[in-house]
Amino acid sequence: MKAIRILDGAPHFVEEPAPEGAGVRIKIASSSICGSDLQLLKQGWVEGRILGHEFSGTTGNGVAVAVQPNLGCGHCSYCRQGYASHCEEGTRYLGVAEDGGMAEYVRVPESALFKLPSGIDLSSAALIEPLAVAAHALNRARVTEHDRVLVVGAGAIGLASAAILYGRGMAFAISARHPHQQDAAHRLGGGTEPGYGYDVVVDAVGSSDSLSDAVQRCKPLGRVVLVGSLWRPAQLDMGFCGREVELIAAHTYRVGHPRGEFHEAGNTLVNHPEVSKAMISHRFPLEAAAEAFATAGDRSGGAIKVVFDT
């Protein structure tokens, strides 16, 4: 099969036997590059691995599925609530600790499968995972229709947050750095002239600067939800304490649960196909691994979400 494997610290197109053994074999239709993939690559944590935790495809009997890539034991208190990422026995992540979806085929536990709603475009269904991350962040922040909401950052996860708000019919503002991000934000109904005094601010960047901006734009006693990953330590000052802002961390989503965020993510794509048009900026075949990763790493060059078609 065709695949992208990390060798000597870089993504390489390879051809190798399809995976055998336990689990359900998935014929992958689309996979996408996450910002965390770029960081994992930079940190040297995925050497020898097939990357990809954002992917969709079909089972051997033709069922269209997305894959929930965080795998837990299935029986601890966290797993029973759908929080496999907090599994008491340790979480395994497809595309990180185990081979993932940047390939033609992958084998995954049946419990990781999420049956896609009818009418979904499989070539865009890799977006379901980042949309679920965004939905979880908004749920963690207890966002309601009465809240004024700002999204700080219009990269992939910022625009995923915008897409979920758009799907919920909510007005929101979003700070977008580059013209192509501003265009995508407008297509999702977001205002790109952020002000102050928001009930909820979503930090979709994850840096000292973005967190400081989020706190300043949040109203006193408001809520800041951090969905952008902190790959370096961030600092807060007395303004955070004085404003009594509530800081909420958000990471992954609920899986295998009736209230899991994959449901909202799938429905958002089905009901609003314009979301994928706004978010997917580039498509590549697996053979173009090096070019695709270089493109994904250049936000100023027009990249939002880079997708592999298989």
C-alpha positions as a Markdown table, in Angstrom:
| # | Residue | x | y | z |
|---|---|---|---|---|
| 1 | Met | 0.0 | 0.0 | 0.0 |
| 2 | Lys | 1.0 | 3.7 | -0.3 |
| 3 | Ala | 1.8 | 5.5 | 2.9 |
| 4 | Ile | 3.6 | 8.4 | 4.5 |
| 5 | Arg | 6.1 | 7.3 | 7.1 |
| 6 | Ile | 8.4 | 9.5 | 9.2 |
| 7 | Leu | 12.0 | 8.5 | 8.5 |
| 8 | Asp | 15.1 | 10.4 | 9.6 |
| 9 | Gly | 12.9 | 13.2 | 10.9 |
| 10 | Ala | 11.0 | 13.9 | 7.7 |
| 11 | Pro | 7.8 | 12.6 | 6.0 |
| 12 | His | 8.6 | 10.1 | 3.2 |
| 13 | Phe | 6.3 | 8.4 | 0.7 |
| 14 | Val | 6.7 | 4.7 | 0.9 |
| 15 | Glu | 5.1 | 1.5 | -0.5 |
| 16 | Glu | 4.7 | -1.4 | 1.9 |
| 17 | Pro | 2.4 | -4.3 | 2.7 |
| 18 | Ala | -1.1 | -3.4 | 4.0 |
| 19 | Pro | -1.5 | -3.9 | 7.8 |
| 20 | Glu | -2.7 | -7.3 | 8.9 |
| 21 | Gly | -3.9 | -8.6 | 12.3 |
| 22 | Ala | -6.6 | -7.5 | 14.7 |
| 23 | Gly | -9.1 | -4.8 | 14.2 |
| 24 | Val | -11.3 | -3.5 | 11.3 |
| 25 | Arg | -9.5 | -2.8 | 8.1 |
| 26 | Ile | -10.4 | 0.7 | 6.8 |
| 27 | Lys | -9.8 | 1.9 | 3.2 |
| 28 | Ile | -8.9 | 5.5 | 3.8 |
| 29 | Ala | -10.6 | 8.1 | 1.6 |
| 30 | Ser | -9.0 | 11.3 | 3.1 |
| 31 | Ser | -6.6 | 12.3 | 5.9 |
| 32 | Ser | -5.3 | 15.7 | 6.9 |
| 33 | Ile | -2.3 | 17.3 | 8.5 |
| 34 | Cys | -2.9 | 18.7 | 12.0 |
| 35 | Gly | -0.7 | 21.5 | 13.5 |
| 36 | Ser | 0.2 | 19.0 | 16.2 |
| 37 | Asp | 1.6 | 16.7 | 13.5 |
| 38 | Leu | 4.1 | 19.4 | 12.6 |
| 39 | Gln | 5.0 | 19.9 | 16.3 |
| 40 | Leu | 5.4 | 16.1 | 16.9 |
| 41 | Leu | 7.6 | 15.9 | 13.9 |
| 42 | Lys | 9.7 | 18.8 | 15.1 |
| 43 | Gln | 10.0 | 17.3 | 18.6 |
| 44 | Gly | 11.2 | 13.9 | 17.1 |
| 45 | Trp | 8.4 | 12.0 | 18.8 |
| 46 | Val | 7.0 | 10.1 | 15.8 |
| 47 | Glu | 10.1 | 8.7 | 14.2 |
| 48 | Gly | 9.2 | 5.6 | 12.2 |
| 49 | Arg | 5.5 | 6.2 | 12.5 |
| 50 | Ile | 2.8 | 6.6 | 9.9 |
| 51 | Leu | 1.2 | 9.9 | 11.0 |
| 52 | Gly | -2.5 | 10.9 | 10.8 |
| 53 | His | -5.2 | 11.1 | 13.4 |
| 54 | Glu | -7.6 | 13.0 | 11.2 |
| 55 | Phe | -9.0 | 10.6 | 8.7 |
| 56 | Ser | -12.1 | 8.9 | 7.2 |
| 57 | Gly | -12.8 | 5.9 | 5.0 |
| 58 | Thr | -14.9 | 2.8 | 4.5 |
| 59 | Thr | -15.0 | -0.6 | 6.1 |
| 60 | Gly | -14.8 | -3.8 | 4.1 |
| 61 | Asn | -18.6 | -3.9 | 3.9 |
| 62 | Gly | -18.8 | -0.4 | 2.6 |
| 63 | Val | -19.8 | 1.5 | 5.7 |
| 64 | Ala | -18.5 | 5.1 | 5.7 |
| 65 | Val | -16.7 | 5.9 | 8.9 |
| 66 | Ala | -14.5 | 8.5 | 10.7 |
| 67 | Val | -12.0 | 7.2 | 13.2 |
| 68 | Gln | -11.8 | 8.3 | 16.8 |
| 69 | Pro | -8.1 | 8.1 | 17.3 |
| 70 | Asn | -7.7 | 8.2 | 21.0 |
| 71 | Leu | -7.9 | 4.7 | 22.4 |
| 72 | Gly | -8.5 | 3.8 | 26.1 |
| 73 | Cys | -9.1 | 0.7 | 28.0 |
| 74 | Gly | -12.9 | 1.0 | 27.6 |
| 75 | His | -13.9 | 0.1 | 31.2 |
| 76 | Cys | -12.3 | 2.7 | 33.6 |
| 77 | Ser | -14.5 | 5.6 | 34.9 |
| 78 | Tyr | -13.1 | 8.0 | 32.3 |
| 79 | Cys | -13.6 | 5.7 | 29.4 |
| 80 | Arg | -17.2 | 4.9 | 30.5 |
| 81 | Gln | -17.9 | 8.6 | 30.2 |
| 82 | Gly | -16.3 | 8.9 | 26.8 |
| 83 | Tyr | -13.1 | 10.5 | 28.0 |
| 84 | Ala | -10.6 | 8.0 | 26.5 |
| 85 | Ser | -7.9 | 10.7 | 26.5 |
| 86 | His | -7.9 | 10.5 | 30.3 |
| 87 | Cys | -8.0 | 6.7 | 30.5 |
| 88 | Glu | -6.7 | 5.5 | 33.9 |
| 89 | Glu | -4.6 | 2.8 | 32.1 |
| 90 | Gly | -3.1 | 5.2 | 29.6 |
| 91 | Thr | -4.3 | 6.5 | 26.2 |
| 92 | Arg | -2.9 | 5.3 | 22.9 |
| 93 | Tyr | -3.2 | 7.7 | 20.0 |
| 94 | Leu | -3.4 | 6.5 | 16.4 |
| 95 | Gly | -0.9 | 8.5 | 14.3 |
| 96 | Val | 1.2 | 9.1 | 17.4 |
| 97 | Ala | 1.9 | 6.0 | 19.4 |
| 98 | Glu | 0.5 | 3.7 | 16.7 |
| 99 | Asp | 0.3 | 4.0 | 12.9 |
| 100 | Gly | -2.4 | 6.3 | 11.7 |
| 101 | Gly | -4.3 | 7.4 | 8.6 |
| 102 | Met | -1.8 | 8.8 | 6.1 |
| 103 | Ala | -2.0 | 5.6 | 4.1 |
| 104 | Glu | -4.3 | 3.6 | 1.9 |
| 105 | Tyr | -5.3 | 1.2 | 4.7 |
| 106 | Val | -5.2 | 1.1 | 8.5 |
| 107 | Arg | -6.6 | -1.4 | 11.0 |
| 108 | Val | -8.3 | 0.0 | 14.1 |
| 109 | Pro | -10.4 | -1.4 | 16.9 |
| 110 | Glu | -14.1 | -1.5 | 16.2 |
| 111 | Ser | -14.7 | 0.7 | 19.2 |
| 112 | Ala | -12.8 | 3.5 | 17.4 |
| 113 | Leu | -15.3 | 3.7 | 14.5 |
| 114 | Phe | -17.8 | 6.5 | 14.1 |
| 115 | Lys | -20.5 | 5.8 | 11.5 |
| 116 | Leu | -20.8 | 8.8 | 9.3 |
| 117 | Pro | -24.2 | 10.4 | 8.6 |
| 118 | Ser | -25.6 | 9.8 | 5.2 |
| 119 | Gly | -24.9 | 12.4 | 2.6 |
| 120 | Ile | -21.5 | 13.3 | 3.8 |
| 121 | Asp | -18.6 | 13.9 | 1.4 |
| 122 | Leu | -15.9 | 11.3 | 2.3 |
| 123 | Ser | -13.2 | 13.4 | 0.6 |
| 124 | Ser | -13.8 | 16.1 | 3.3 |
| 125 | Ala | -14.7 | 13.9 | 6.3 |
| 126 | Ala | -11.2 | 14.1 | 7.7 |
| 127 | Leu | -12.4 | 17.4 | 9.0 |
| 128 | Ile | -14.7 | 15.7 | 11.5 |
| 129 | Glu | -11.8 | 15.2 | 14.0 |
| 130 | Pro | -10.7 | 18.8 | 14.3 |
| 131 | Leu | -14.4 | 19.9 | 14.3 |
| 132 | Ala | -15.0 | 17.6 | 17.2 |
| 133 | Val | -12.0 | 19.2 | 19.0 |
| 134 | Ala | -13.6 | 22.6 | 18.5 |
| 135 | Ala | -17.1 | 21.5 | 19.6 |
| 136 | His | -15.6 | 20.0 | 22.8 |
| 137 | Ala | -13.8 | 23.3 | 23.5 |
| 138 | Leu | -17.1 | 25.2 | 23.2 |
| 139 | Asn | -18.9 | 22.7 | 25.3 |
| 140 | Arg | -16.1 | 22.9 | 28.0 |
| 141 | Ala | -16.6 | 26.7 | 28.0 |
| 142 | Arg | -20.4 | 26.3 | 28.4 |
| 143 | Val | -21.1 | 28.5 | 25.4 |
| 144 | Thr | -24.8 | 29.4 | 25.0 |
| 145 | Glu | -26.8 | 31.3 | 22.4 |
| 146 | His | -26.7 | 34.3 | 24.7 |
| 147 | Asp | -22.9 | 34.6 | 24.8 |
| 148 | Arg | -20.8 | 37.0 | 22.9 |
| 149 | Val | -18.0 | 34.9 | 21.5 |
| 150 | Leu | -14.6 | 35.7 | 20.1 |
| 151 | Val | -12.1 | 33.3 | 18.5 |
| 152 | Val | -8.5 | 34.3 | 18.7 |
| 153 | Gly | -6.6 | 32.8 | 15.7 |
| 154 | Ala | -7.9 | 31.7 | 12.4 |
| 155 | Gly | -5.7 | 28.7 | 11.7 |
| 156 | Ala | -7.4 | 25.3 | 11.3 |
| 157 | Ile | -8.6 | 24.9 | 14.8 |
| 158 | Gly | -9.7 | 28.5 | 15.0 |
| 159 | Leu | -11.7 | 28.1 | 11.8 |
| 160 | Ala | -13.1 | 24.8 | 13.1 |
| 161 | Ser | -14.3 | 26.7 | 16.2 |
| 162 | Ala | -15.9 | 29.2 | 13.8 |
| 163 | Ala | -17.5 | 26.4 | 11.8 |
| 164 | Ile | -19.1 | 24.9 | 14.9 |
| 165 | Leu | -20.4 | 28.3 | 16.0 |
| 166 | Tyr | -21.7 | 28.9 | 12.4 |
| 167 | Gly | -23.4 | 25.5 | 12.5 |
| 168 | Arg | -25.1 | 26.5 | 15.8 |
| 169 | Gly | -26.4 | 29.6 | 14.2 |
| 170 | Met | -24.4 | 31.9 | 16.5 |
| 171 | Ala | -22.9 | 35.3 | 15.7 |
| 172 | Phe | -19.2 | 35.5 | 16.6 |
| 173 | Ala | -16.0 | 37.5 | 15.9 |
| 174 | Ile | -12.6 | 36.1 | 15.0 |
| 175 | Ser | -9.2 | 37.6 | 14.8 |
| 176 | Ala | -7.6 | 36.5 | 11.5 |
| 177 | Arg | -4.0 | 37.3 | 10.8 |
| 178 | His | -3.7 | 36.6 | 7.0 |
| 179 | Pro | -6.0 | 37.6 | 4.2 |
| 180 | His | -6.9 | 34.1 | 3.2 |
| 181 | Gln | -7.9 | 33.4 | 6.8 |
| 182 | Gln | -10.0 | 36.5 | 6.9 |
| 183 | Asp | -11.7 | 35.3 | 3.7 |
| 184 | Ala | -12.4 | 31.9 | 5.2 |
| 185 | Ala | -13.8 | 33.5 | 8.4 |
| 186 | His | -16.1 | 35.7 | 6.4 |
| 187 | Arg | -17.4 | 32.7 | 4.5 |
| 188 | Leu | -18.3 | 31.2 | 7.9 |
| 189 | Gly | -20.2 | 34.3 | 9.0 |
| 190 | Gly | -17.5 | 35.6 | 11.4 |
| 191 | Gly | -16.8 | 39.3 | 12.0 |
| 192 | Thr | -13.0 | 40.0 | 11.7 |
| 193 | Glu | -12.9 | 43.3 | 13.7 |
| 194 | Pro | -12.6 | 42.0 | 17.3 |
| 195 | Gly | -13.6 | 44.2 | 20.2 |
| 196 | Tyr | -13.7 | 43.8 | 23.9 |
| 197 | Gly | -16.1 | 42.6 | 26.6 |
| 198 | Tyr | -16.8 | 39.0 | 25.3 |
| 199 | Asp | -18.5 | 36.4 | 27.5 |
| 200 | Val | -16.3 | 33.7 | 26.0 |
| 201 | Val | -13.0 | 33.9 | 24.2 |
| 202 | Val | -11.6 | 30.9 | 22.4 |
| 203 | Asp | -7.8 | 30.9 | 22.3 |
| 204 | Ala | -7.0 | 28.8 | 19.2 |
| 205 | Val | -3.3 | 29.7 | 19.1 |
| 206 | Gly | -1.8 | 28.7 | 22.4 |
| 207 | Ser | 0.9 | 31.2 | 23.2 |
| 208 | Ser | 1.6 | 33.9 | 25.8 |
| 209 | Asp | 0.6 | 36.6 | 23.3 |
| 210 | Ser | -2.6 | 35.0 | 22.3 |
| 211 | Leu | -3.6 | 34.1 | 25.9 |
| 212 | Ser | -2.9 | 37.7 | 27.0 |
| 213 | Asp | -5.0 | 39.0 | 24.1 |
| 214 | Ala | -7.8 | 36.6 | 25.0 |
| 215 | Val | -7.8 | 37.7 | 28.7 |
| 216 | Gln | -7.8 | 41.4 | 27.7 |
| 217 | Arg | -10.7 | 41.0 | 25.3 |
| 218 | Cys | -12.7 | 38.9 | 27.8 |
| 219 | Lys | -15.1 | 40.7 | 30.1 |
| 220 | Pro | -14.5 | 40.5 | 33.9 |
| 221 | Leu | -15.8 | 37.1 | 35.2 |
| 222 | Gly | -15.9 | 35.8 | 31.7 |
| 223 | Arg | -14.4 | 32.6 | 30.3 |
| 224 | Val | -11.3 | 31.9 | 28.2 |
| 225 | Val | -11.1 | 28.4 | 26.7 |
| 226 | Leu | -7.6 | 27.3 | 25.6 |
| 227 | Val | -7.9 | 24.9 | 22.7 |
| 228 | Gly | -4.6 | 25.9 | 21.0 |
| 229 | Ser | -1.9 | 23.6 | 22.4 |
| 230 | Leu | 0.7 | 25.1 | 24.6 |
| 231 | Trp | 3.9 | 23.6 | 23.2 |
| 232 | Arg | 5.9 | 26.2 | 25.2 |
| 233 | Pro | 5.1 | 27.6 | 28.6 |
| 234 | Ala | 2.8 | 30.6 | 28.6 |
| 235 | Gln | 2.7 | 33.5 | 31.1 |
| 236 | Leu | -0.2 | 35.4 | 32.6 |
| 237 | Asp | -0.1 | 38.6 | 34.6 |
| 238 | Met | -2.1 | 40.5 | 37.3 |
| 239 | Gly | -4.7 | 41.4 | 34.7 |
| 240 | Phe | -5.8 | 37.8 | 34.6 |
| 241 | Cys | -6.2 | 37.8 | 38.4 |
| 242 | Gly | -7.8 | 41.2 | 38.6 |
| 243 | Arg | -10.4 | 40.4 | 36.0 |
| 244 | Glu | -11.3 | 37.1 | 37.6 |
| 245 | Val | -11.3 | 35.4 | 34.3 |
| 246 | Glu | -12.0 | 31.7 | 34.3 |
| 247 | Leu | -9.4 | 29.8 | 32.3 |
| 248 | Ile | -10.5 | 26.4 | 30.9 |
| 249 | Ala | -8.4 | 23.9 | 29.1 |
| 250 | Ala | -9.8 | 21.8 | 26.3 |
| 251 | His | -8.2 | 18.8 | 24.7 |
| 252 | Thr | -9.7 | 16.2 | 22.2 |
| 253 | Tyr | -13.3 | 15.2 | 22.8 |
| 254 | Arg | -15.7 | 12.6 | 24.1 |
| 255 | Val | -15.7 | 9.3 | 22.1 |
| 256 | Gly | -18.0 | 6.3 | 21.9 |
| 257 | His | -20.7 | 8.3 | 23.8 |
| 258 | Pro | -24.1 | 9.6 | 22.9 |
| 259 | Arg | -23.0 | 13.1 | 23.8 |
| 260 | Gly | -19.7 | 12.7 | 22.0 |
| 261 | Glu | -18.7 | 15.7 | 19.8 |
| 262 | Phe | -18.2 | 13.6 | 16.6 |
| 263 | His | -22.0 | 13.7 | 16.2 |
| 264 | Glu | -22.1 | 17.5 | 16.0 |
| 265 | Ala | -19.0 | 17.6 | 13.8 |
| 266 | Gly | -20.6 | 15.1 | 11.3 |
| 267 | Asn | -23.9 | 16.9 | 11.2 |
| 268 | Thr | -22.1 | 20.2 | 10.7 |
| 269 | Leu | -20.4 | 18.9 | 7.6 |
| 270 | Val | -23.6 | 17.4 | 6.2 |
| 271 | Asn | -25.8 | 20.4 | 6.9 |
| 272 | His | -23.2 | 23.0 | 5.9 |
| 273 | Pro | -21.0 | 21.8 | 3.0 |
| 274 | Glu | -19.6 | 25.3 | 2.7 |
| 275 | Val | -17.5 | 24.5 | 5.8 |
| 276 | Ser | -15.2 | 22.2 | 4.0 |
| 277 | Lys | -14.9 | 24.7 | 1.1 |
| 278 | Ala | -13.8 | 27.3 | 3.6 |
| 279 | Met | -11.4 | 25.1 | 5.6 |
| 280 | Ile | -9.7 | 22.9 | 3.0 |
| 281 | Ser | -7.1 | 25.0 | 1.2 |
| 282 | His | -5.0 | 22.3 | -0.4 |
| 283 | Arg | -5.2 | 18.7 | -1.6 |
| 284 | Phe | -2.4 | 16.4 | -2.4 |
| 285 | Pro | -1.8 | 12.7 | -3.2 |
| 286 | Leu | 0.2 | 10.7 | -0.7 |
| 287 | Glu | 3.1 | 10.7 | -3.2 |
| 288 | Ala | 3.5 | 14.5 | -2.6 |
| 289 | Ala | 4.2 | 14.1 | 1.1 |
| 290 | Ala | 7.2 | 16.5 | 1.3 |
| 291 | Glu | 5.4 | 19.2 | -0.6 |
| 292 | Ala | 2.2 | 18.8 | 1.4 |
| 293 | Phe | 4.0 | 19.1 | 4.8 |
| 294 | Ala | 6.0 | 22.1 | 3.5 |
| 295 | Thr | 2.7 | 23.7 | 2.5 |
| 296 | Ala | 1.0 | 23.0 | 5.8 |
| 297 | Gly | 3.9 | 24.6 | 7.7 |
| 298 | Asp | 3.6 | 27.9 | 5.8 |
| 299 | Arg | 0.5 | 29.7 | 7.1 |
| 300 | Ser | 1.4 | 32.9 | 5.4 |
| 301 | Gly | 1.4 | 31.1 | 2.0 |
| 302 | Gly | -2.4 | 30.4 | 2.1 |
| 303 | Ala | -2.6 | 27.0 | 4.0 |
| 304 | Ile | -5.5 | 26.3 | 6.3 |
| 305 | Lys | -6.2 | 22.6 | 6.2 |
| 306 | Val | -4.1 | 20.3 | 3.9 |
| 307 | Val | -5.8 | 17.1 | 2.9 |
| 308 | Phe | -4.4 | 13.9 | 1.4 |
| 309 | Asp | -6.7 | 12.1 | -1.1 |
| 310 | Thr | -6.2 | 8.4 | -1.3 |
